[in-house]
Amino acid sequence: MMDNKTFIIVGIVIALLIGGVAVFLASGDPDGLESTALVVQGQKTLTGATPEDAEIHEDLTGKFSYESPMPDYSLGESMGPMGGIVAIVFGTILAFLVVLGLAYGIRMAGKPAK
């Protein structure tokens, strides 16, 4: 039977392996939400292929704007698939740390005060 530390380490390793393989198997086409936005904007037909230069345009005048540090789970086209692997490793570790912090906080909240 596995102890908690071994279980967590094995889980992280499996998540990183799946993420690393997913970089090479992922499609470059837009996901469902992006594809729908392109259809609504008239840049794509419902059953047609996505044009190379298709981009979602929004009027952001006076609105909140945010640029992701790792858009589309990559570090830019110059790094290629390696940038995707680095982004996935970073994201997996960051998600683990957030969950670990939440679990610790919940555990501390459940302990009686001394």
N, C-alpha and C positions, 0 to 999 in steps of 0.2 A: 504494500500500500504506500502511496506517495504522501510525503508531508506537504504542507502548504507552500513552502519555498520552492520545492521541486516542481509542484503543479504550476505555480506562477511562471517559473523560468521556462518550462516546457510550453506553456501557453503563449508566451512572448515569442519564443523561437518559431512556433508554428505560424503565428500571425505574421512574423517577418518573412518567413518563407513564402507564404501565400501572397503577401504583398509584393515581394520581389519577383515572383513568377507573373503576377498580374500585370506588371509594367510591360512585359513583352507580349501579353495576350490581349491587352486593352485595345479597343477600337479608337481611332482618331476622329470618328464621326461624332457629331453633337449628341448629347443624351436626349431623352424624351422632352424635357422642358425646353431646352435650347432649340430643339428641332421644331417644336410647336411655335415658339416665338418667331423663328425664321419663316414658317408658313404664314403666320398672321401678318408679318411685315411684307410678304410677297417675294421674299428672296429665295423661296424654295417651294416646290409643289409637294403635295401630300405624299405622293409615291415616288417622287424624283430624288435624285442624288443631291447632296449638299454641294453648292458651288465652292470652289477653293477660297474665294474672297468674301464669303458670307460672314457677316458679323452682326450681332444684335446691337441695335442703336437705340438709345434711350435719351430723352431730353432731361438732362440732369441739372438744368439751371436752377440754382437755389436749393438743391436737394443734397442730402448727405451722400458723400462719395467715399468709397473704400477700395483700396487695391490690395489684393491678397499677396502675402509674401511668397507664396508658392502656388500661383494660379494653375489650375488644371493638374494638380499634383506633380509639378515639375519645377525645375530651377531654370527653365528657359530652354530654348531649342539648341543652344550651343553645347549644353551638357548631354543632350540626347537621353537615352534610357537610363544612364547613370544618375542624371538629375532626378528622374522619377524614383529611382531606388532610394536615393538620399532623402527625398521628400517623404516617402512612405516610412522609412525607418524613423525619421524625426517625428512624424505624425503619430506613429504607433507608440513610441516611447512617451511622447507628450500626453497622449490619451491615457496611457497606463498611469502616469504620474497624477493626472487629474483624478482618475478613479481611486487611486491609492489615497490621495489627500481627502477625498470625500468619505471614503471608508473610515479613515482615521478620525475625521471629524464626527462622524456618526457614532463611532465607538466611544469617543471621548464624551459626547453628549449623553450617552446612555449610562456612564459611570456616575455613581453617587458622589456628591461633593464631600470633601473631607473637612 
